[in-house]
Amino acid sequence: MDIPVRLGAGLSRLIGRSQFVVDLPPDATVEDLITFLEDSYPSLASGATRALTVVDGRQVGRTQALSEGEQVSLLLPAAGG
């Protein structure tokens, strides 16, 4: 199934692109997507493990099942004060 992926600024700089589509098996979860991205783009490994995962505008956990066409955003948490 095709899953559109959007990387936040901190992660997109690591691979030089911010949006792309990933083909995953029908029973894939957010964790499966992250593993695929880490294997495909080793420079993402450290950032992807601490990224917030957002599916179609709502933050979800790593065990969240994905459906065809759902957009997944990976965003690095911001600190400030």
MOCORDA-V923367 format. One line per field, one symbol per residue. ss: DSSP state (H for helix, E for strand, - for the rest). burial: + if it has 16 or more other ideal C-beta (glycine too) atoms within 10 Angstrom, else -. A space follows every 50 residues. Layout:
ss=???
burial=???
//
This chain:
ss=-EEEEEE-HHHHHHH---EEEEE-----EHHHHHHHHHHH-HHHHHHHHH -EEEE--EE-----E------EEEE------
burial=--+-+-++--++-++------+-+---+++-+++-+++--+--+--++-- +-+++----+---+-+---+-++++------
//
